Amino acid sequence: MPKPTSASPLRILLLEDDFTLSTIIEEFLTEHGYEVVCAYDGEKAMDLGYERSFDLFLLDVKVPFCNGFDVLRELRKNHKESPAIFITSLNGIDDLSSAYDAGCDDYLKKPFELKELELRIKALIKRSALIKPDIPIHVTENISFDPKLGRLNSSGKKIVLPRKEAKILKILLSYPHELVSTQTLIESAWDFEEEPTEENLRTHIKNLRKYLGKETIQNIRGQGYQIAQS
């Protein structure tokens, strides 16, 4: 089973008040090469998030003292930008909206398979290693993208992208000089309760090309998209 390849284990903050489930997740992730620090209530998780550096936040929502949404919201306010996954039994549209508004990158509904959790963690950490949230990325010679603000700087003009288009561009830039499949883009950019189509994706790509230039995002028909090499 492949494990993280960094010199030291990647560190995960796990907030889960169900001791049995917390132990299962901790043991599974530890076996796969991660360091897991557990918290059983929101206040403890927030304290740990302030005091230590984590590569990923894995947060339940309905926990004592301070719910997971508020924990992540406060961590984001204090510039803790590590990727975050909510694990929760909540599944309403309002809950999903609250999760992403709080600053999460992914949302996994209970019950879930541990293997699926591992795959999502690996995908998020890979993307976050390539995209640093505080550093603008040059898309073309005259255009840069701020992934934290979802904003383009085009020859001094600042353009705030719609949320979906900002997510799509961030994903494409996470794989420099690589083809990103249509399926990957749809699975990563759309929330779980949405029902995207390839036509939806093409529309957002078309809108991005209006800002970036038609040739900046290349399409390999039937396969996916990539940012053109400059």
Residue frames as a rotation matrix with the C-alpha (Angstrom) as fourth column:
MET 1
0.575 0.818 0.000 0.00
0.818 -0.575 0.000 0.00
0.000 0.000 -1.000 0.00
PRO 2
-0.140 -0.684 0.716 1.56
0.587 -0.640 -0.496 3.34
0.797 0.351 0.491 -1.03
LYS 3
0.369 0.162 -0.915 2.40
0.894 -0.332 0.301 5.71
-0.255 -0.929 -0.267 1.80
PRO 4
0.997 -0.054 -0.059 3.24
-0.063 -0.981 -0.184 9.40
-0.048 0.187 -0.981 1.93
THR 5
0.548 -0.829 0.111 6.76
0.738 0.417 -0.530 9.95
0.394 0.373 0.840 0.68
SER 6
0.620 -0.338 0.708 7.77
-0.355 -0.926 -0.131 13.05
0.700 -0.170 -0.694 2.63
ALA 7
-0.419 -0.895 -0.154 10.75
-0.172 0.244 -0.954 12.88
0.891 -0.374 -0.256 5.01
SER 8
-0.963 0.202 0.179 8.41
-0.160 0.108 -0.981 13.17
-0.217 -0.973 -0.072 7.99
PRO 9
-0.553 0.808 0.202 4.82
0.829 0.559 0.034 11.88
-0.085 0.186 -0.979 8.22
LEU 10
-0.607 0.481 0.633 2.10
-0.024 -0.807 0.590 14.21
0.795 0.343 0.501 7.07
ARG 11
-0.949 0.174 -0.264 0.22
0.276 0.047 -0.960 15.43
-0.155 -0.984 -0.093 10.13
ILE 12
-0.408 0.894 0.187 -3.59
0.191 -0.117 0.975 15.34
0.893 0.433 -0.123 10.31
LEU 13
-0.898 0.287 0.333 -5.79
-0.419 -0.330 -0.846 16.97
-0.133 -0.899 0.417 12.93
LEU 14
-0.593 0.718 -0.363 -8.77
0.301 0.616 0.728 14.67
0.747 0.322 -0.582 13.49
LEU 15
-0.777 0.480 0.406 -11.81
-0.620 -0.476 -0.624 16.12
-0.106 -0.737 0.668 15.26
GLU 16
-0.222 0.713 -0.666 -14.29
-0.238 0.623 0.746 13.33
0.946 0.323 0.031 16.05
ASP 17
-0.280 0.142 0.949 -16.23
-0.942 -0.228 -0.244 13.00
0.182 -0.963 0.198 19.31
ASP 18
0.876 0.480 -0.054 -17.17
-0.470 0.872 0.138 9.35
0.113 -0.095 0.989 18.73
PHE 19
0.203 -0.893 0.401 -14.22
-0.807 0.080 0.586 7.66
-0.555 -0.442 -0.704 20.43
THR 20
0.237 -0.072 0.969 -14.69
0.216 0.976 0.019 4.35
-0.947 0.205 0.247 18.62
LEU 21
0.877 0.123 0.465 -14.83
0.477 -0.095 -0.874 5.95
-0.064 0.988 -0.142 15.17
SER 22
0.763 -0.646 0.012 -11.93
-0.646 -0.763 -0.020 8.25
0.022 0.008 -1.000 16.03
THR 23
0.113 -0.742 0.661 -9.82
-0.513 0.526 0.678 5.26
-0.851 -0.416 -0.321 17.01
ILE 24
0.467 0.128 0.875 -10.70
0.543 0.739 -0.397 3.38
-0.698 0.661 0.276 13.81
ILE 25
0.968 -0.079 0.237 -9.77
0.147 -0.583 -0.799 6.35
0.201 0.808 -0.553 11.62
GLU 26
0.574 -0.796 0.192 -6.60
-0.790 -0.477 0.384 7.07
-0.214 -0.373 -0.903 13.60
GLU 27
0.128 -0.536 0.835 -5.39
-0.150 0.821 0.550 3.48
-0.980 -0.196 0.025 13.37
PHE 28
0.659 0.184 0.729 -6.16
0.633 0.389 -0.670 3.25
-0.407 0.903 0.140 9.65
LEU 29
0.941 -0.282 0.185 -4.38
-0.109 -0.773 -0.625 6.49
0.319 0.568 -0.758 8.77
THR 30
0.431 -0.821 0.376 -1.43
-0.760 -0.105 0.641 5.70
-0.487 -0.562 -0.669 11.03
GLU 31
0.280 -0.270 0.921 -1.02
0.268 0.944 0.195 2.35
-0.922 0.192 0.336 9.26
HIS 32
0.668 0.035 0.743 -0.88
0.744 -0.029 -0.668 4.29
-0.002 0.999 -0.046 5.99
GLY 33
-0.158 -0.970 0.182 1.95
0.942 -0.204 -0.267 6.49
0.296 0.129 0.946 7.14
TYR 34
0.102 0.253 0.962 0.21
0.064 -0.967 0.248 9.59
0.993 0.036 -0.115 8.53
GLU 35
-0.891 -0.244 -0.384 0.63
0.412 -0.077 -0.908 11.17
0.191 -0.967 0.169 11.94
VAL 36
-0.030 0.971 0.239 -2.82
0.350 -0.214 0.912 11.71
0.936 0.111 -0.333 13.47
VAL 37
-0.987 -0.160 -0.018 -3.53
0.084 -0.413 -0.907 14.09
0.138 -0.896 0.421 16.34
CYS 38
-0.332 0.932 -0.146 -7.00
0.699 0.347 0.625 13.54
0.633 0.106 -0.767 17.84
ALA 39
-0.942 0.233 0.243 -9.41
-0.334 -0.731 -0.595 16.00
0.039 -0.642 0.766 19.42
TYR 40
-0.684 0.713 -0.154 -12.81
0.715 0.697 0.055 15.07
0.146 -0.073 -0.987 20.83
ASP 41
0.376 0.814 -0.442 -14.37
0.775 -0.538 -0.330 18.53
-0.507 -0.218 -0.834 21.09
GLY 42
0.684 0.000 0.730 -14.26
0.607 -0.556 -0.568 21.76
0.406 0.831 -0.381 19.10
GLU 43
0.925 -0.339 0.169 -12.39
-0.379 -0.811 0.445 23.84
-0.014 -0.476 -0.879 21.64
LYS 44
0.369 -0.820 0.437 -9.53
0.014 0.475 0.880 21.33
-0.930 -0.318 0.186 21.86
ALA 45
0.334 -0.210 0.919 -9.36
0.909 0.328 -0.256 21.11
-0.248 0.921 0.300 18.07
MET 46
0.880 0.029 0.475 -9.16
0.211 -0.918 -0.335 24.88
0.426 0.395 -0.814 17.79
ASP 47
0.754 -0.640 0.148 -6.39
-0.451 -0.341 0.825 25.03
-0.477 -0.689 -0.546 20.41
LEU 48
0.204 -0.685 0.699 -4.41
0.430 0.704 0.565 22.34
-0.880 0.185 0.438 18.58
GLY 49
0.542 0.083 0.836 -4.95
0.837 -0.133 -0.530 24.10
0.067 0.988 -0.141 15.26
TYR 50
0.947 -0.204 0.250 -3.51
-0.215 -0.976 0.017 27.33
0.241 -0.070 -0.968 16.68
GLU 51
0.624 -0.698 0.351 -0.59
-0.497 -0.008 0.868 25.68
-0.603 -0.716 -0.352 18.49
ARG 52
-0.184 -0.692 0.698 0.65
0.106 0.693 0.714 23.22
-0.977 0.205 -0.054 15.87
SER 53
-0.356 -0.016 -0.934 1.13
-0.877 -0.340 0.340 22.92
-0.323 0.940 0.107 12.15
PHE 54
-0.022 0.436 0.900 -1.05
0.045 0.899 -0.435 20.43
-0.999 0.031 -0.039 10.26
ASP 55
-0.946 -0.317 -0.067 -1.05
-0.080 0.029 0.996 19.24
-0.314 0.948 -0.053 6.67
LEU 56
-0.568 0.818 -0.093 -4.79
-0.004 0.110 0.994 18.54
0.823 0.565 -0.059 6.73
PHE 57
-0.723 0.478 0.499 -7.84
-0.639 -0.186 -0.746 19.10
-0.263 -0.858 0.440 8.94
LEU 58
-0.656 0.565 -0.501 -10.33
0.117 0.731 0.672 16.22
0.746 0.382 -0.546 9.19
LEU 59
-0.937 0.233 0.259 -13.33
-0.347 -0.544 -0.764 17.53
-0.037 -0.806 0.591 11.08
ASP 60
-0.437 0.887 -0.146 -16.65
0.879 0.456 0.137 16.20
0.188 -0.068 -0.980 12.32
VAL 61
-0.459 0.342 0.820 -19.35
0.032 -0.916 0.400 18.88
0.888 0.210 0.410 12.64
LYS 62
0.551 0.774 0.312 -21.64
-0.350 -0.125 0.928 17.92
0.757 -0.621 0.202 15.53
VAL 63
-0.154 -0.694 -0.703 -19.11
0.637 0.474 -0.607 17.92
0.755 -0.542 0.369 18.38
PRO 64
0.481 0.396 -0.782 -19.18
0.875 -0.263 0.406 19.41
-0.045 -0.880 -0.473 21.91
PHE 65
0.036 -0.419 -0.907 -18.46
0.620 -0.703 0.349 23.04
-0.783 -0.575 0.235 22.81
CYS 66
-0.055 -0.106 -0.993 -17.82
-0.586 -0.802 0.118 24.37
-0.808 0.588 -0.018 19.28
ASN 67
0.733 0.420 0.535 -19.08
0.090 0.719 -0.689 22.77
-0.675 0.553 0.489 16.07
GLY 68
0.011 -0.817 0.576 -16.74
0.766 0.378 0.521 21.84
-0.643 0.435 0.630 13.24
PHE 69
0.452 0.198 0.870 -17.95
0.787 -0.548 -0.284 24.63
0.421 0.812 -0.404 10.95
ASP 70
0.979 -0.043 0.198 -17.00
-0.125 -0.897 0.425 27.25
0.159 -0.441 -0.883 13.55
VAL 71
0.510 -0.851 0.123 -13.67
0.255 0.286 0.924 25.55
-0.822 -0.440 0.363 14.25
LEU 72
-0.056 -0.554 0.831 -12.61
0.972 0.161 0.173 25.73
-0.230 0.817 0.529 10.61
ARG 73
0.665 0.368 0.650 -14.02
0.545 -0.834 -0.085 29.23
0.511 0.410 -0.756 10.19
GLU 74
0.944 -0.328 -0.039 -11.87
-0.182 -0.616 0.766 30.49
-0.276 -0.716 -0.641 13.07
LEU 75
0.215 -0.907 0.363 -8.78
0.485 0.422 0.766 28.65
-0.848 0.012 0.530 11.84
ARG 76
0.149 -0.107 0.983 -9.22
0.973 -0.164 -0.165 30.19
0.179 0.981 0.080 8.40
LYS 77
0.928 0.218 0.303 -9.54
0.164 -0.968 0.192 33.66
0.335 -0.128 -0.933 9.97
ASN 78
0.680 -0.727 0.090 -6.17
-0.372 -0.236 0.898 33.01
-0.631 -0.645 -0.431 11.60
HIS 79
0.344 -0.540 -0.768 -4.59
-0.938 -0.163 -0.305 32.09
0.039 0.826 -0.563 8.26
LYS 80
-0.408 -0.353 0.842 -4.55
-0.364 0.909 0.205 28.32
-0.837 -0.223 -0.499 8.77
GLU 81
0.108 0.442 -0.891 -4.89
-0.950 -0.219 -0.223 27.35
-0.294 0.870 0.396 5.12
SER 82
-0.881 -0.402 0.248 -4.25
-0.335 0.902 0.274 23.59
-0.334 0.158 -0.929 5.20
PRO 83
-0.537 0.718 -0.443 -6.85
-0.428 0.220 0.877 21.63
0.727 0.661 0.189 3.22
ALA 84
-0.730 0.382 0.566 -9.89
-0.554 0.153 -0.818 20.50
-0.399 -0.911 0.100 5.20
ILE 85
-0.622 0.596 -0.508 -12.43
-0.062 0.609 0.791 17.69
0.780 0.524 -0.342 4.90
PHE 86
-0.328 0.611 0.720 -15.66
-0.940 -0.139 -0.311 17.57
-0.090 -0.779 0.620 6.87
ILE 87
-0.795 0.192 -0.575 -16.86
0.058 0.969 0.242 14.09
0.604 0.159 -0.781 7.90
THR 88
-0.795 0.568 0.214 -20.45
-0.492 -0.397 -0.775 14.24
-0.355 -0.721 0.595 9.07
SER 89
-0.627 0.683 0.373 -23.91
0.682 0.714 -0.161 12.69
-0.376 0.154 -0.914 8.98
LEU 90
0.032 0.624 -0.780 -25.39
-0.056 -0.778 -0.625 16.06
-0.998 0.064 0.010 7.99
ASN 91
-0.619 -0.282 0.733 -26.48
0.617 0.403 0.676 15.95
-0.486 0.870 -0.075 4.38
GLY 92
0.508 0.861 -0.037 -28.81
0.671 -0.422 -0.609 18.86
-0.540 0.285 -0.792 3.64
ILE 93
0.364 -0.318 0.875 -28.11
0.742 -0.470 -0.479 21.55
0.564 0.823 0.065 1.07
ASP 94
0.839 -0.028 0.544 -27.82
-0.274 -0.885 0.376 24.15
0.471 -0.465 -0.750 3.83
ASP 95
0.787 -0.581 0.208 -25.25
0.029 0.372 0.928 21.96
-0.617 -0.724 0.310 5.58
LEU 96
0.300 -0.674 0.675 -23.19
0.943 0.317 -0.102 21.64
-0.145 0.667 0.731 2.41
SER 97
0.531 -0.042 0.847 -23.37
0.352 -0.898 -0.264 25.38
0.771 0.438 -0.462 1.90
SER 98
0.933 -0.175 0.315 -22.24
-0.360 -0.463 0.810 26.01
0.004 -0.869 -0.495 5.49
ALA 99
0.629 -0.724 0.282 -19.34
0.493 0.653 0.575 23.59
-0.600 -0.223 0.768 5.04
TYR 100
0.118 -0.605 0.788 -17.95
0.966 -0.114 -0.232 25.29
0.230 0.788 0.571 1.97
ASP 101
0.675 0.152 0.722 -18.64
0.059 -0.987 0.152 28.76
0.735 -0.060 -0.675 3.36
ALA 102
0.938 -0.335 0.086 -16.54
-0.103 -0.034 0.994 27.79
-0.330 -0.942 -0.067 6.39
GLY 103
0.335 -0.855 -0.395 -13.63
-0.929 -0.370 0.015 27.06
-0.159 0.362 -0.919 4.08
CYS 104
0.202 -0.267 0.942 -13.57
-0.157 0.941 0.300 23.31
-0.967 -0.209 0.149 3.55
ASP 105
-0.500 -0.465 -0.731 -12.15
-0.813 -0.041 0.581 21.62
-0.300 0.885 -0.357 0.45
ASP 106
-0.630 0.314 -0.710 -14.15
-0.210 0.812 0.545 18.41
0.748 0.492 -0.446 0.61
TYR 107
-0.239 0.705 0.667 -17.17
-0.963 -0.085 -0.255 16.92
-0.123 -0.704 0.700 2.39
LEU 108
-0.723 -0.088 -0.685 -17.56
-0.260 0.954 0.152 13.22
0.640 0.288 -0.713 3.17
LYS 109
0.136 0.901 0.411 -20.88
-0.879 -0.081 0.469 11.89
0.456 -0.426 0.781 4.42
LYS 110
-0.811 -0.281 0.513 -21.06
-0.527 0.732 -0.432 9.22
-0.254 -0.621 -0.742 7.10
PRO 111
0.532 -0.698 0.479 -20.95
0.014 0.573 0.820 6.31
-0.846 -0.429 0.315 6.83
PHE 112
0.675 -0.389 -0.627 -17.98
-0.734 -0.263 -0.627 6.14
0.079 0.883 -0.463 4.45
GLU 113
0.874 -0.462 -0.154 -15.33
0.434 0.882 -0.182 3.66
0.219 0.092 0.971 3.41
LEU 114
0.580 -0.728 -0.366 -11.89
0.126 -0.364 0.923 4.25
-0.805 -0.581 -0.120 4.91
LYS 115
-0.244 -0.673 0.698 -10.33
0.833 0.222 0.506 3.69
-0.496 0.705 0.507 1.49
GLU 116
0.379 0.443 0.812 -12.41
0.794 -0.607 -0.040 6.51
0.476 0.660 -0.582 0.04
LEU 117
0.967 -0.069 -0.244 -11.26
0.108 -0.758 0.644 8.77
-0.229 -0.649 -0.725 2.86
GLU 118
0.149 -0.988 0.048 -7.63
0.399 0.104 0.911 7.92
-0.905 -0.117 0.409 2.12
LEU 119
-0.158 -0.177 0.971 -8.06
0.987 -0.003 0.160 8.65
-0.026 0.984 0.175 -1.59
ARG 120
0.733 0.501 0.460 -9.60
0.512 -0.852 0.111 12.04
0.447 0.155 -0.881 -0.89
ILE 121
0.787 -0.520 -0.333 -6.83
0.088 -0.440 0.894 12.91
-0.611 -0.732 -0.301 1.57
LYS 122
-0.121 -0.898 0.422 -4.13
0.665 0.243 0.707 12.00
-0.737 0.366 0.568 -0.95
ALA 123
0.081 0.218 0.973 -5.79
0.942 -0.335 -0.004 14.05
0.325 0.917 -0.232 -3.69
LEU 124
0.939 0.325 0.111 -6.15
0.266 -0.894 0.362 17.13
0.217 -0.310 -0.926 -1.48
ILE 125
0.564 -0.792 -0.233 -2.60
0.130 -0.193 0.973 16.97
-0.815 -0.579 -0.006 -0.18
LYS 126
-0.174 -0.615 0.769 -1.23
0.902 0.212 0.375 16.57
-0.394 0.759 0.518 -3.69
ARG 127
0.364 0.384 0.849 -3.10
0.744 -0.668 -0.017 19.63
0.560 0.638 -0.529 -4.88
SER 128
0.995 0.048 -0.086 -2.17
0.092 -0.761 0.642 21.72
-0.035 -0.646 -0.762 -1.85
ALA 129
0.265 -0.964 -0.005 1.51
0.507 0.135 0.851 20.85
-0.820 -0.228 0.525 -2.31
LEU 130
-0.310 -0.352 0.883 1.36
0.951 -0.119 0.286 22.28
0.005 0.928 0.372 -5.83
ILE 131
0.092 0.452 0.887 -0.77
0.370 -0.842 0.391 25.33
0.924 0.293 -0.245 -5.07
LYS 132
-0.665 -0.318 -0.676 0.28
0.746 -0.246 -0.618 27.61
0.030 -0.916 0.401 -2.23
PRO 133
0.241 0.969 0.053 -2.77
0.969 -0.243 0.040 29.67
0.052 0.042 -0.998 -1.21
ASP 134
0.570 -0.031 -0.821 -0.86
0.334 -0.904 0.266 32.89
-0.751 -0.426 -0.505 -0.48
ILE 135
-0.481 -0.848 -0.221 1.23
0.028 -0.268 0.963 32.92
-0.876 0.457 0.153 -3.65
PRO 136
0.500 0.639 -0.585 -0.22
-0.567 -0.269 -0.779 34.22
-0.655 0.721 0.227 -6.96
ILE 137
-0.069 -0.436 0.897 0.39
0.436 0.796 0.421 31.88
-0.897 0.420 0.135 -9.88
HIS 138
-0.431 -0.129 -0.893 1.34
-0.659 -0.631 0.409 33.10
-0.617 0.765 0.187 -13.34
VAL 139
0.365 0.638 0.678 -1.09
0.175 0.668 -0.723 31.71
-0.914 0.383 0.133 -15.89
THR 140
0.655 -0.261 0.709 0.27
0.716 -0.086 -0.693 33.68
0.241 0.962 0.130 -18.84
GLU 141
-0.398 -0.895 0.203 2.92
0.793 -0.447 -0.415 36.35
0.462 -0.003 0.887 -19.20
ASN 142
-0.736 0.133 0.664 0.44
-0.168 -0.986 0.011 39.08
0.656 -0.104 0.748 -18.29
ILE 143
0.306 0.928 0.213 -2.10
-0.604 0.016 0.797 37.25
0.736 -0.373 0.565 -16.12
SER 144
-0.863 -0.487 -0.133 -1.71
-0.191 0.558 -0.807 35.83
0.468 -0.671 -0.575 -12.62
PHE 145
0.206 0.941 -0.267 -4.21
-0.082 0.288 0.954 34.03
0.975 -0.175 0.137 -10.41
ASP 146
-0.635 -0.289 0.716 -4.62
-0.709 -0.150 -0.689 34.42
0.307 -0.945 -0.110 -6.66
PRO 147
-0.493 0.464 -0.736 -6.02
0.148 0.878 0.454 31.02
0.857 0.115 -0.502 -5.51
LYS 148
-0.804 0.184 -0.566 -6.88
0.581 0.036 -0.813 32.29
-0.130 -0.982 -0.136 -2.04
LEU 149
-0.554 0.577 -0.600 -9.08
-0.234 -0.800 -0.553 35.14
-0.799 -0.166 0.578 -3.31
GLY 150
-0.006 0.530 0.848 -10.18
0.761 0.553 -0.340 33.47
-0.649 0.643 -0.406 -6.55
ARG 151
0.748 0.261 -0.611 -9.01
-0.007 -0.917 -0.400 36.54
-0.664 0.303 -0.683 -8.41
LEU 152
0.358 -0.610 0.707 -7.16
0.933 0.198 -0.301 37.22
0.044 0.767 0.640 -11.65
ASN 153
0.311 -0.346 -0.885 -4.72
0.024 -0.928 0.371 40.08
-0.950 -0.136 -0.280 -12.08
SER 154
0.315 -0.090 0.945 -4.68
0.917 0.286 -0.278 40.91
-0.245 0.954 0.172 -15.78
SER 155
-0.291 -0.556 0.778 -2.27
0.718 -0.665 -0.207 43.72
0.633 0.498 0.593 -16.66
GLY 156
-0.976 -0.178 0.123 -3.10
0.042 -0.713 -0.700 45.45
0.213 -0.678 0.703 -13.38
LYS 157
-0.246 0.959 0.137 -6.85
-0.813 -0.282 0.510 44.86
0.528 0.014 0.849 -13.63
LYS 158
-0.916 -0.059 0.396 -8.30
-0.323 0.694 -0.644 42.70
-0.236 -0.718 -0.655 -10.84
ILE 159
-0.209 0.840 -0.500 -11.08
-0.743 0.196 0.640 40.28
0.636 0.505 0.583 -11.83
VAL 160
-0.530 0.126 0.838 -12.91
-0.667 0.548 -0.504 38.21
-0.523 -0.827 -0.207 -9.20
LEU 161
-0.773 0.201 -0.602 -13.92
-0.372 0.626 0.686 34.92
0.514 0.754 -0.409 -10.78
PRO 162
0.404 0.904 0.143 -17.19
-0.799 0.272 0.536 33.14
0.446 -0.331 0.832 -10.01
ARG 163
0.215 -0.337 0.917 -16.61
-0.823 0.442 0.356 30.43
-0.525 -0.831 -0.182 -7.40
LYS 164
0.770 0.131 0.625 -16.96
0.089 0.947 -0.308 27.51
-0.632 0.293 0.717 -9.80
GLU 165
0.883 -0.452 0.128 -14.61
0.089 -0.107 -0.990 28.98
0.462 0.885 -0.054 -12.39
ALA 166
0.303 -0.790 0.533 -12.05
-0.915 -0.397 -0.068 29.80
0.265 -0.467 -0.844 -9.71
LYS 167
0.365 -0.125 0.923 -12.17
-0.510 0.802 0.310 26.17
-0.779 -0.584 0.229 -8.53
ILE 168
0.924 0.002 0.382 -11.76
0.296 0.629 -0.719 24.83
-0.242 0.777 0.581 -12.06
LEU 169
0.677 -0.717 0.167 -8.78
-0.315 -0.487 -0.815 27.09
0.665 0.498 -0.556 -12.74
LYS 170
0.237 -0.589 0.772 -7.18
-0.960 -0.022 0.278 26.15
-0.147 -0.808 -0.571 -9.43
ILE 171
0.608 0.032 0.793 -7.53
-0.107 0.993 0.042 22.46
-0.787 -0.111 0.607 -10.27
LEU 172
0.941 -0.258 0.218 -6.01
0.266 0.169 -0.949 22.93
0.208 0.951 0.228 -13.73
LEU 173
0.455 -0.802 0.386 -3.09
-0.610 -0.597 -0.521 24.86
0.648 0.001 -0.761 -12.25
SER 174
0.492 -0.229 0.840 -2.60
-0.726 0.425 0.541 22.09
-0.481 -0.876 0.042 -9.68
TYR 175
0.473 -0.303 0.828 -1.44
0.430 0.899 0.083 19.84
-0.769 0.317 0.555 -12.52
PRO 176
0.311 -0.386 -0.868 1.08
-0.613 -0.780 0.127 21.91
-0.726 0.493 -0.479 -14.48
HIS 177
-0.393 -0.482 -0.783 1.70
-0.919 0.166 0.359 20.61
-0.043 0.860 -0.508 -18.00
GLU 178
-0.946 0.133 0.297 -0.66
0.097 0.987 -0.132 17.68
-0.311 -0.095 -0.946 -17.36
LEU 179
-0.548 0.830 -0.100 -3.99
-0.253 -0.051 0.966 16.75
0.797 0.555 0.238 -18.91
VAL 180
-0.848 0.390 0.358 -6.77
-0.343 0.110 -0.933 16.85
-0.403 -0.914 0.040 -16.30
SER 181
-0.837 0.531 0.133 -9.61
0.503 0.650 0.570 14.52
0.216 0.544 -0.811 -17.16
THR 182
-0.405 0.804 0.436 -13.15
-0.336 -0.574 0.747 15.78
0.851 0.156 0.502 -17.51
GLN 183
0.416 0.572 -0.707 -14.20
0.396 0.586 0.707 13.40
0.819 -0.574 0.017 -14.73
THR 184
-0.314 -0.624 -0.715 -11.55
0.935 -0.073 -0.347 14.76
0.165 -0.778 0.607 -12.34
LEU 185
-0.921 -0.020 0.389 -12.63
0.035 -0.999 0.033 18.34
0.388 0.044 0.921 -13.00
ILE 186
-0.039 0.993 0.110 -16.29
-0.301 -0.116 0.946 17.55
0.953 0.004 0.304 -12.43
GLU 187
0.397 0.193 -0.897 -15.67
0.639 0.644 0.421 15.49
0.659 -0.740 0.133 -9.28
SER 188
-0.434 -0.706 -0.559 -13.36
0.897 -0.281 -0.342 18.13
0.084 -0.649 0.756 -7.79
ALA 189
-0.960 -0.034 0.278 -15.18
0.066 -0.992 0.109 21.33
0.272 0.123 0.954 -8.71
TRP 190
-0.162 0.977 0.142 -18.79
-0.429 -0.199 0.881 20.38
0.889 0.081 0.451 -8.05
ASP 191
-0.540 0.073 0.839 -20.34
-0.833 0.098 -0.545 19.74
-0.122 -0.992 0.008 -4.66
PHE 192
-0.962 0.020 0.271 -21.87
0.009 0.999 -0.041 16.37
-0.271 -0.037 -0.962 -3.87
GLU 193
-0.204 0.977 0.063 -25.48
0.381 0.139 -0.914 17.42
-0.902 -0.163 -0.401 -4.16
GLU 194
0.027 0.161 -0.987 -24.99
-0.729 -0.672 -0.130 19.05
-0.683 0.723 0.100 -7.56
GLU 195
0.394 0.151 0.907 -25.58
0.416 0.851 -0.322 17.22
-0.820 0.504 0.272 -10.82
PRO 196
-0.020 -0.488 -0.872 -23.00
-0.563 -0.715 0.413 18.58
-0.826 0.500 -0.261 -13.26
THR 197
0.822 0.182 0.540 -22.72
0.341 0.602 -0.722 17.70
-0.457 0.777 0.433 -16.91
GLU 198
-0.212 -0.914 0.346 -19.89
0.874 -0.019 0.485 17.98
-0.437 0.405 0.803 -19.41
GLU 199
0.131 0.342 0.930 -21.88
0.745 -0.653 0.135 20.81
0.654 0.676 -0.341 -20.98
ASN 200
0.972 0.174 -0.156 -21.75
0.232 -0.643 0.730 22.70
0.026 -0.746 -0.665 -17.65
LEU 201
0.309 -0.940 -0.147 -18.00
0.529 0.042 0.847 22.25
-0.790 -0.340 0.510 -17.58
ARG 202
-0.247 -0.395 0.885 -17.59
0.967 -0.164 0.197 23.45
0.067 0.904 0.422 -21.17
THR 203
0.634 0.553 0.541 -19.55
0.504 -0.826 0.253 26.59
0.587 0.112 -0.802 -20.32
HIS 204
0.900 -0.335 -0.277 -17.25
0.103 -0.455 0.885 27.43
-0.423 -0.825 -0.375 -17.42
ILE 205
-0.045 -0.942 0.332 -14.15
0.744 0.190 0.640 26.71
-0.666 0.276 0.693 -19.52
LYS 206
0.059 0.154 0.986 -15.52
0.895 -0.446 0.016 29.02
0.442 0.882 -0.164 -22.21
ASN 207
0.935 0.321 0.154 -15.97
0.212 -0.850 0.483 31.77
0.286 -0.418 -0.862 -19.64
LEU 208
0.557 -0.802 -0.215 -12.41
0.294 -0.052 0.954 31.31
-0.777 -0.595 0.207 -18.35
ARG 209
-0.140 -0.630 0.764 -11.05
0.957 0.113 0.268 31.57
-0.255 0.768 0.587 -21.88
LYS 210
0.654 0.428 0.624 -12.66
0.579 -0.814 -0.049 35.00
0.486 0.394 -0.780 -22.20
TYR 211
0.946 -0.324 0.011 -10.31
-0.234 -0.660 0.714 36.20
-0.224 -0.678 -0.700 -19.48
LEU 212
0.335 -0.877 0.344 -7.26
-0.039 0.352 0.935 34.07
-0.941 -0.327 0.084 -20.20
GLY 213
-0.269 -0.376 -0.887 -7.29
-0.917 -0.182 0.355 33.81
-0.295 0.909 -0.295 -23.98
LYS 214
0.646 0.696 -0.313 -8.74
-0.763 0.605 -0.229 31.09
0.030 0.386 0.922 -26.14
GLU 215
0.405 -0.554 -0.727 -5.50
-0.247 0.700 -0.670 29.11
0.880 0.452 0.147 -26.45
THR 216
-0.300 -0.589 0.751 -4.60
-0.867 -0.160 -0.472 29.20
0.397 -0.793 -0.462 -22.75
ILE 217
-0.162 0.312 0.936 -6.85
-0.576 0.740 -0.346 26.27
-0.801 -0.596 0.060 -21.82
GLN 218
-0.594 -0.151 -0.790 -6.42
-0.777 0.362 0.515 23.45
0.208 0.920 -0.332 -24.30
ASN 219
0.310 0.776 0.549 -8.98
-0.764 0.547 -0.342 20.70
-0.566 -0.313 0.763 -24.84
ILE 220
-0.883 -0.413 -0.222 -8.15
-0.468 0.746 0.474 17.15
-0.030 0.523 -0.852 -25.83
ARG 221
-0.122 0.972 -0.203 -11.51
-0.919 -0.033 0.394 16.02
0.376 0.234 0.896 -27.15
GLY 222
0.583 0.520 -0.625 -13.04
-0.267 0.849 0.457 13.22
0.767 -0.099 0.634 -25.13
GLN 223
0.003 -0.674 -0.738 -10.24
0.673 0.548 -0.497 13.29
0.740 -0.495 0.456 -22.55
GLY 224
0.411 0.138 -0.901 -9.94
0.864 -0.374 0.337 16.59
-0.291 -0.917 -0.273 -20.70
TYR 225
0.888 -0.055 0.457 -8.25
0.113 -0.936 -0.332 19.97
0.446 0.346 -0.825 -20.42
GLN 226
0.236 -0.831 -0.503 -4.86
0.951 0.092 0.295 21.44
-0.199 -0.548 0.812 -19.61
ILE 227
0.758 -0.131 -0.639 -3.18
-0.065 -0.990 0.126 24.80
-0.649 -0.054 -0.759 -19.24
ALA 228
0.877 -0.447 0.176 -1.01
0.249 0.111 -0.962 25.51
0.411 0.887 0.209 -22.29
GLN 229
0.292 -0.866 -0.406 2.71
0.881 0.079 0.466 25.58
-0.371 -0.494 0.786 -21.59
SER 230
0.951 0.039 -0.308 4.10
-0.030 -0.975 -0.218 29.09
-0.309 0.217 -0.926 -21.70
